[in-house]
Amino acid sequence: MVLELHLGDELLLKRTHPCGNDRWSVERLGADIGMRCTKCGRTVMVPRSHLERRVRQVVRQPRNPC
């Protein structure tokens, strides 16, 4: 099953970042997912297959109907 993500979604990961945060914002979509730490601002690229195993919860951001 493919993890459905949208730009701006927040991800809660199983492991924490060294800064102590476990929330990431989706910045880029594709075969690799670009994410930004919501606490320190660090940007990383993670292959989609690795990310699907590490995500605990997807917090969807409200979308405009337009």
N, C-alpha and C positions, 0 to 999 in steps of 0.2 A: 504494500500500500504506500502510495506517495504522500509525503507530508505536504499539505497545501499551505503555502505561505504567501503573504502580500507585503509590499513595501510598507514600512512603518509598524508592522506587528512587533510585539515584544515577546521574547522567548525566555522562559525560565529553564535553565539548564540544571542537570543533576549535580554537576561539580561547580564550585565557585572559582571565580577569577582570582589571581593573587591579590587584587585590591580588596577582595572580600565581597564582591557583588556577584549575584547569579542571574541578573536580568540583562538581556541584550536586545538591541533594536535591529530589525532587518533593514539593511541599506541597499543590498543588491541581490538579484535573483538570477538563477541559471543553474548550470551544473555545479558551480561553487556558489555558496551563499556568503555574502558580505554582511558582517555584523559589527555593531559598535556597542561597546560597554556603556551602559547608561550612567555609571559612576565616574570612571576615569577617562572615557572617550577613546580608548584603544580600539583600533579597527583590525579585524581579522577576516580571512577568507577560509571557509571550511567546506570540504566536499559535501554535497547533499547527503550522500550515503552515510557519512560519519555523523552528521548533524542529526539525522533521523533517530539514531540510537541514543543521543545525548540529551534530547529535549524532554523535559518533564511536562511542560504545559505551554500552550500558545495563547497569549492574551491578544485578542483581536482589537484593533483600533476601529472606531466607528468610521464608516465610509459614506461619502456623499452619493446620493442616488443618481446624480447626473452623469 
